[in-house]
Amino acid sequence: MIVETMPETNAPKMTRIEFAVPTALLAEAEAMAAAEGWKPAELHRIFWEKGFAVHAEGSNKRLINKSLREKHGN
């Protein structure tokens, strides 16, 4: 098995990280990126940005719901 890392980038103010994902998921994402004409670094940035946005949205909804329940429960 080949261990891959996040591609090098010359973009300013970027931090290089390493993480693990399922091999099949990575292969599918790389194939999609190639079809779209994305560079590997673009693929990783898009996944991070979109994934974080989805996580933040869900987290915010949970916090708002909790706050509303506490407010109406008292």
Backbone as a ProteinNet text record, in pm:
[ID]
protein_1_A
[PRIMARY]
MIVETMPETNAPKMTRIEFAVPTALLAEAEAMAAAEGWKPAELHRIFWEKGFAVHAEGSNKRLINKSLREKHGN
[TERTIARY]
83.7	0	88.7	48.2	121.6	56.5	137.2	86.5	105.7	-3.9	3.1	-16.7	35.8	17.4	-44.2	-91.4	-150.4	-46.3	-85.3	10.9	76.4	197.7	267.7	192	197.5	134.6	222.6	219	294.7	201.8	79	-18.3	23.9	8.1	46.9	-49.3	1.7	-78.2	-149.4	-85.6	-142.2	-59.4	-125	-58.1	-68.4	42.8	44.8	9.1	-84.5	-126.8	-128	-133.7	-148	-268.4	-345.8	-460.3	-489.8	-573.3	-605.1	-750.6	-772.4	-907.9	-914.1	-1033.1	-1044.4	-988.8	-911.9	-845.9	-944.6	-1056.4	-1155.5	-1213.9	-1236.4	-1290	-1190.5	-1063.4	-960	-951.2	-954	-945.8	-1063.5	-1182.2	-1301.1	-1290.6	-1244.1	-1228.7	-1123.8	-1013.1	-907.9	-956	-1035.4	-1090	-1184.5	-1266.7	-1357.2	-1278.6	-1175	-1092.5	-1025.7	-975	-910.9	-1011.3	-1133.4	-1237.3	-1274.6	-1267.4	-1300.2	-1181.6	-1062.8	-943	-881.9	-913.5	-859.1	-720	-636.5	-507.1	-533.6	-444.6	-465.6	-484.1	-406.7	-420.2	-557.9	-613.1	-747.8	-851.2	-836.8	-928.8	-931.3	-814.7	-806.7	-865.3	-835.6	-890.6	-1042.9	-1095.5	-1241	-1306.3	-1248.1	-1304.6	-1302.5	-1192.9	-1183.5	-1285.9	-1294	-1385.6	-1530.9	-1568.4	-1706.8	-1739.6	-1648	-1670.6	-1684.3	-1600.3	-1609.2	-1739.9	-1781.5	-1907.3	-2025.1	-2028	-2136.6	-2132.6	-2013.1	-1999.6	-2044.9	-1999.8	-2035.4	-2186.2	-2246.4	-2391.3	-2466.2	-2426.3	-2490.3	-2467.8	-2346.7	-2313.5	-2394.4	-2404.7	-2482.5	-2629.2	-2684.1	-2824	-2845.8	-2752	-2764.8	-2758.9	-2667.7	-2655.7	-2780.6	-2834.5	-2956.8	-3073	-3087	-3194.9	-3182.3	-3060.7	-3038.3	-3075.7	-3033.6	-3064.3	-3214.4	-3284	-3429.6	-3499.7	-3454.1	-3514.8	-3494.2	-3372.3	-3344	-3427.1	-3441.3	-3517	-3665	-3721.3	-3863.2	-3890.1	-3787.1	-3803.7	-3810.6	-3761.5	-3760.2	-3882.1
-117.4	0	124.4	223.7	349.2	448.5	513.8	616.1	750.3	821	950	1061.6	1177.8	1294.4	1406.1	1506.3	1621	1681	1716.5	1768.9	1897.9	1919.6	2044.2	2158.3	2273.5	2391	2512.2	2604.2	2727.4	2840.9	2806.2	2906.5	2966.5	3097.7	3162.8	3127.4	3133.1	3112.3	2978	2874.7	2740.2	2654.8	2562	2468.6	2329.7	2259.3	2123.7	2027	1935.5	1837.1	1698.3	1597.4	1459.8	1398.7	1318.2	1250.4	1126	1039.4	913	912.4	860.7	842.3	703.4	646	515.6	520.8	420	416	429.5	358.3	364.2	504.6	571.5	707.7	803.5	789.9	874.4	851.9	726.2	695.1	756.2	746.6	803.9	956.2	1017.8	1163.4	1209.3	1136.7	1172.7	1157.9	1055.4	1037.6	1152.9	1192.3	1304.6	1433.7	1454.1	1574.1	1579.2	1465.9	1460.5	1494.2	1443.2	1471.5	1619.5	1683.9	1826.1	1915.9	1855.5	1934	2002.1	1949.6	2007	1953.6	2035.6	1991	1919.8	1828.2	1757.8	1851.9	1960	2053.6	2119.2	2146.8	2205	2108.2	1982.1	1879.4	1878	1875.8	1871.1	1997.4	2113.3	2238.2	2240.2	2198.6	2197	2103.8	1984.7	1890.4	1948.6	2012.1	2071.8	2182.2	2271.5	2385.2	2339.4	2251.7	2203.2	2120.1	2033.7	1949.9	2031.5	2132.7	2218.1	2295.9	2344	2419	2332	2207.6	2115.8	2088.8	2065.9	2040.3	2161.9	2280.3	2402	2426.1	2403	2421.2	2327.8	2201.7	2105.9	2141	2183	2220.2	2341.7	2440.5	2560.2	2526.3	2438.3	2398.6	2331	2243.8	2176	2276	2373.2	2473.2	2560.2	2599.8	2680.7	2601.1	2476.1	2392	2373.3	2350.3	2333.3	2461.3	2574.8	2703.4	2727.6	2696.8	2715	2622.6	2498.1	2404.2	2452.2	2500.5	2549.6	2673.6	2761.4	2885.6	2856.6	2764.7	2733.6	2632.6	2566.9	2469.4	2534.2	2656.5	2725.8	2809.1
0	0	0	-78.2	-85.3	10.2	91.5	181.2	112.9	93.9	27.3	129	98.5	183.6	101	170.6	103.3	9.7	-112.2	-209.3	-162	-209.3	-180.9	-247.4	-186.9	-246.1	-221.8	-315.4	-296.9	-254.5	-217.4	-175.4	-41.5	-28.1	97.9	210.5	330.9	452	454.9	405.4	408.3	503.5	570.3	659.6	600	594.8	540.1	651.9	624.3	723.8	661.1	744.9	698	768	695.4	753.5	672.1	725.8	659.3	613.8	494	440.4	379.1	365.8	301.3	158.4	121.7	-8.6	-123.7	-116	-224.3	-238.3	-126.3	-129.7	-194.2	-159.8	-219.4	-369.7	-411.6	-554.6	-630.3	-572.6	-636.7	-644.7	-537.2	-535	-635.5	-644.5	-739.9	-883.7	-911.1	-1046	-1080.9	-985.1	-1007.2	-1029.4	-949.7	-963.4	-1100.3	-1144.6	-1276.4	-1386.2	-1373.4	-1472.8	-1473.8	-1357.4	-1345.8	-1380.2	-1392.1	-1421.6	-1300	-1180.2	-1057.6	-1030.7	-972	-921.8	-788.7	-748.3	-620.3	-501.2	-496	-384.1	-383.4	-501.5	-509.7	-454.2	-488.4	-439.5	-287.1	-225.2	-79.5	-16.5	-72.8	-17.7	-27.8	-142.3	-160.8	-59.4	-40.4	56.5	197.3	235.1	367.8	384.2	285.4	296	299.5	207.9	202.5	326.2	365.4	482.8	609.7	623.7	741.7	741.9	625.4	616.2	658.9	613.8	651.2	801.5	854.9	998.7	1079.5	1041.1	1114.5	1110.2	995.4	983.2	1078.1	1080.4	1170.6	1316.2	1348.5	1485.5	1529.4	1440.7	1473.4	1495.4	1412.7	1429.1	1564	1602.8	1732	1847.2	1837.8	1944.4	1954	1839.4	1838.7	1896.3	1854	1907.1	2057.7	2104.4	2248.3	2322.4	2268.3	2330.5	2336	2228	2224.9	2324.1	2332.7	2428	2571.5	2600.9	2735.8	2766.7	2668.4	2686.7	2712.6	2637.4	2651.1	2762.5	2807.5	2914.8	3051.4	3063.5	3193.6	3214
[MASK]
++++++++++++++++++++++++++++++++++++++++++++++++++++++++++++++++++++++++++

